[in-house]
Amino acid sequence: MIPNFVVTPYVGVGPIRLGMTGAQLHALLGPPNSSRRSRFGPKLIEHWRQEDLTVVLSGPQGGAAEISFGSHQAGAEVHNVPLFSRSGPDTYRDLCRLDGAPREDVGMTVLFRLGITLDGFLATDQDQRVVTVFAAGTWDEGDPRLTPVAPA
């Protein structure tokens, strides 16, 4: 587990910053346990099992565009809201209220104000919760596939 795993919207989480190159990530985290090319465009997906962490590298410089993590990062938080130490539905409700305009697509909730997506927070198996910190421009607020989330 990485200490001080605090999300800074559109910047990064803990010591991991959006835009970091693969070499910078490897210097910080060591070599990934797996690395593969995405089927959906020129992206490289790297995964660190021990940290429960996945980083998607893309763009002309191959910088980190998405940083995903699960409940192994038990101390993770965004805007002083703990992400994994409370029930998923309670955390989901509080984050949606904090964001003010949550949107969803295929079960994933996008919180533009917080620069994150949430997945699995309403599932029965709480170990399936995943948060993804994303770079500006990764999601389009005007995308018609994104629909407003009903208030909780």
Protein Blocks (a to p, Z undefined) as FASTA:
>chain_A
ZZhiacdehkbgcjbcghiafklmmmmnopafbdcddfebjadddddfklopacddedjk
opafbdcddfklmmgceehiafklpcfklmmmmmmmmnopacdeehiacdfknopacehk
lgmblmlpccddddehkacfklmkbccdddZZ
